Amino acid sequence: MTTTYVSQNDMRSLWKTSLGKMIESCRVNKNLPEGLVELIKHNLFAKYASYNAHLDKIEIGVNESKQSVASYPEITVYNFPLDELEGKLTASFQTTRRDLEFYARIFKGKEFNDYIFVL
């Protein structure tokens, strides 16, 4: 278990440098890195995310139901070019302590039992 201190400015800087690298890794390796999947789920409220290397597109499924259902929820599927992912995620950047701690875990490779303090 480790302790990490980050500021909101540190996170914005790390976001800019790391997100582009993760997206490029996706294109080169032809699959979504786990950290990028978690970021997509967190920021875009997706239930799943996948990458179609042949079409160079991201597919996400979002449960847009406003109420809990006893059966399987209806998932709305969205597709967009991989080139648009960075813009969509950057537009959804949140500055709450909880979100900044989540981003630090993703971009710094921290475990969820590690301590992260946002300054």
C-alpha positions in Angstrom: 0.0 0.0 0.0 1.4 3.4 -1.0 0.4 7.0 -0.5 0.2 9.5 -3.4 -0.4 13.3 -3.3 -1.8 15.0 -6.4 -3.2 18.4 -7.2 -6.0 19.2 -9.6 -3.4 20.8 -11.9 -1.2 17.7 -11.7 -4.2 15.6 -12.7 -5.0 17.8 -15.7 -1.4 17.6 -16.9 -1.3 13.9 -16.4 -4.6 13.6 -18.1 -3.3 15.4 -21.2 -0.1 13.3 -21.5 -1.5 9.9 -20.5 -4.8 9.9 -22.3 -3.2 10.4 -25.8 -0.7 7.6 -25.0 -3.5 5.2 -24.0 -5.4 5.9 -27.2 -2.4 5.4 -29.3 -1.7 2.1 -27.5 -5.2 1.1 -28.4 -4.6 1.7 -32.1 -1.2 0.0 -32.1 -2.2 -3.1 -30.0 -5.7 -3.3 -31.5 -7.5 -3.5 -28.2 -8.5 -1.2 -25.4 -6.1 -1.0 -22.5 -7.9 -1.9 -19.2 -7.3 1.6 -17.8 -8.9 3.2 -20.8 -12.0 0.9 -20.5 -12.3 1.9 -16.8 -12.0 5.6 -17.8 -14.7 5.2 -20.5 -17.0 3.5 -18.1 -16.5 6.0 -15.4 -16.7 9.2 -17.4 -19.2 8.2 -20.1 -21.3 6.1 -17.7 -20.9 3.1 -20.0 -21.7 -0.5 -19.0 -19.2 -1.8 -21.6 -16.6 -0.5 -24.1 -15.0 -2.2 -27.0 -12.7 -1.3 -29.9 -13.3 -2.4 -33.5 -9.8 -2.3 -35.0 -11.0 -2.9 -38.5 -13.3 0.1 -38.5 -11.1 2.1 -36.0 -14.2 2.8 -33.9 -15.2 2.6 -30.3 -18.5 1.1 -29.2 -20.0 1.8 -25.8 -23.2 0.6 -24.3 -25.0 2.9 -21.9 -28.0 2.1 -19.7 -30.1 5.2 -20.1 -33.0 3.9 -18.1 -34.0 6.2 -15.3 -35.4 3.4 -13.1 -34.3 0.1 -11.9 -35.8 -2.9 -13.8 -36.2 -6.5 -12.7 -35.0 -7.9 -16.1 -32.0 -6.9 -18.1 -31.7 -3.1 -18.7 -32.0 -1.7 -22.1 -28.6 -0.7 -23.3 -28.2 2.0 -25.9 -25.2 1.4 -28.2 -23.0 4.3 -29.4 -20.3 4.1 -32.0 -17.7 6.8 -32.8 -14.3 7.0 -34.4 -11.3 6.4 -32.1 -10.1 9.9 -33.0 -13.1 11.4 -31.2 -12.5 9.5 -27.9 -10.0 12.0 -26.4 -12.4 14.9 -27.0 -15.3 13.0 -25.5 -13.4 12.0 -22.4 -11.8 15.5 -22.0 -15.2 17.1 -22.2 -16.4 14.8 -19.4 -13.4 15.5 -17.1 -14.7 16.0 -13.5 -13.0 17.9 -10.7 -14.6 16.3 -7.6 -12.2 14.8 -5.1 -13.6 11.3 -5.9 -13.1 11.7 -9.6 -9.6 13.1 -9.3 -8.6 10.2 -7.0 -10.1 7.8 -9.6 -8.0 9.4 -12.4 -4.9 9.2 -10.3 -5.4 5.5 -9.8 -5.9 5.0 -13.6 -3.0 7.2 -14.8 -0.5 6.4 -12.0 -1.3 2.7 -11.9 -2.3 2.7 -8.3 -4.4 0.0 -6.6 -7.7 0.8 -5.1 -6.4 0.1 -1.6 -3.6 2.7 -2.0 -4.1 6.1 -0.4 -4.5 9.0 -2.8 -4.8 12.6 -1.5 -5.9 15.4 -3.7 -4.4 18.7 -2.7 
